[in-house]
Amino acid sequence: MPPKRKAATTKAAAAAAEVIENGAEPTEPPKAKRGKATKAVEKPENAEEVKKTTRTTRAKAAAPVVEEKQVTEEENKKEKKGKGKVAEGKVTEPVVEKKATAAKKKETKPKKEAAAEKKKAPAAKPKSDAKAKSTRGAKKGNDETEKPTSTKSKTTKKKQPSNSESEEEPPKKTRTDAKTDNSLQNQIDTDFSTIDFTCGKENSIGNLPNLKISSWNVDGVRAWLKKKGLQYVEHEKPDIFCLQETKCSEDKIPDELNKFMDYKAYWCSSEKDGYAGVAVFSKSDPISVEYGIGNEEFDEEGRCITAEYQEFYLVNVYVPNAGRKLVTLPKRLEWNTIFKDYVAKLDERKPVIVCGDMNVAHNEIDLANPKTNKRNAGFTQEERDGFTDFLEEKYVDTYRNFYPDQKNAYTFWTYMMKARSKDIGWRLDYFIVSKRFLDRICDNVIRTNVYGSDHCPITLFLNV
């Protein structure tokens, strides 16, 4: 036998003897066949622990799938934390480990995806700005101010009242202010108990009045009736009552006006319904009544009616307005010339009383805001000069004759911007008499506190 073979046999015998003696597996197992080297496998002493560790490692590798399923089940069924489910050999991990796995999954999201989500998510508002109102042109600091998307900024427009010097924005009203502010509304009801309708003044020759003439631009007689306009007539009790701007064709005149008290009514209506028109109510029968001023264009509009009495002519007139942007100023100036000639012819026969809406504030004292109205209808230099020219002939403005320096004496207030409650008005209504008849006049009164139109009535007291 060769020496190498003998050595191998001896070594194998020694190993076998060791196994028998110690009861353990040999560290180097014998080679089964010649020429084939068998790899020695080292087995640790704690072989059972190694097996367990291997199983646990494999279970962990499958854990993400199991966890994903369990997280979904937990959200849907709202199961208690820490409970797991074992199915088909799959191991459920503790809740803490699930959270860690979910966090790990979030971390694995691509950066682009995370950035896109960040853009979609609305920026959190600071608590201090939670109740802040949106405003235009908000200042920006180091961080750009967030623009609200749900509410639009409200811009308060300043209202400019007509003929008002103040441009200051009015304070916001509270409920209490709204109650107390009712007095600023345009009134239609008159407290007649506060008005004295009598006159104790004597004229220049020492006579008390025995005749009363009232005049009122009613701005539509049918609307005026609804505003209880006839109550004024019942309290004033004029002998002659003149209306302007009746805005009512003769076939539409309310019966209550034609049969009112013991007056006889005379109407001069416009051919265009709802426009201009004048009327005279008289307790005594006039000698004659004439309609118009002898000009076809103006007479069709129903602007003048003349009643002749024993001592005088009464001319009730509604003068054309120069219009917005003075579009009808030429028409107005033409009227001035024709009307002046018409009245002059009457005055040649007997004294004249002209009453009504002359549509001009003669001097600066006759309106609240003269400086801002110099190129507005009713206060242009052309209209004022025309009125001056008419008076210089041989007539007198009776109110200024008695009250030359009286301020805030107005007969018209626009319906807009609470002009009447603020007393932003114009004196457009007049009693004008022939100079030779002035000594018969006792007084001219403006009934400022009588409501029912954008004009107020005026009354002339005289002795004839």
Sequence and secondary structure as in RCSB ss.txt:
>XXXX:A:sequence
MPPKRKAATTKAAAAAAEVIENGAEPTEPPKAKRGKATKAVEKPENAEEVKKTTRTTRAKAAAPVVEEKQVTEEE
NKKEKKGKGKVAEGKVTEPVVEKKATAAKKKETKPKKEAAAEKKKAPAAKPKSDAKAKSTRGAKKGNDETEKPTS
TKSKTTKKKQPSNSESEEEPPKKTRTDAKTDNSLQNQIDTDFSTIDFTCGKENSIGNLPNLKISSWNVDGVRAWL
KKKGLQYVEHEKPDIFCLQETKCSEDKIPDELNKFMDYKAYWCSSEKDGYAGVAVFSKSDPISVEYGIGNEEFDE
EGRCITAEYQEFYLVNVYVPNAGRKLVTLPKRLEWNTIFKDYVAKLDERKPVIVCGDMNVAHNEIDLANPKTNKR
NAGFTQEERDGFTDFLEEKYVDTYRNFYPDQKNAYTFWTYMMKARSKDIGWRLDYFIVSKRFLDRICDNVIRTNV
YGSDHCPITLFLNV
>XXXX:A:secstr
  HHHHHHHHHHHHHHHHHHHH S  SS   SSTT         S HHHHHHHHHHHHHHHHHHHHHHHHHHHHH
HHT  TT    BTTB    HHHHHHHHHHHHHTS HHHHHHHHHHS     GGGTT    TT    SS     SS
           TT S         HHHHHHGGGGS      GGG         TTS    EEEEEEE SSHHHHH
HTTHHHHHHHH  SEEEEE     GGG  HHHHTSTT EEEEE  SSTTS  EEEEESS  SEEEES S HHHHT
T  EEEEE SS EEEEEE     GGGTTHHHHHHHHHHHHHHHHHHHHHS EEEEEE     SGGGBS SGGGTT
STTS HHHHHHHHHHHHHHEEEHHHHH TT  S  SB  SGGGTTTTT  B  EEEEEEGGGGGGEEEEEE TT 
 SSSB  EEEEE  
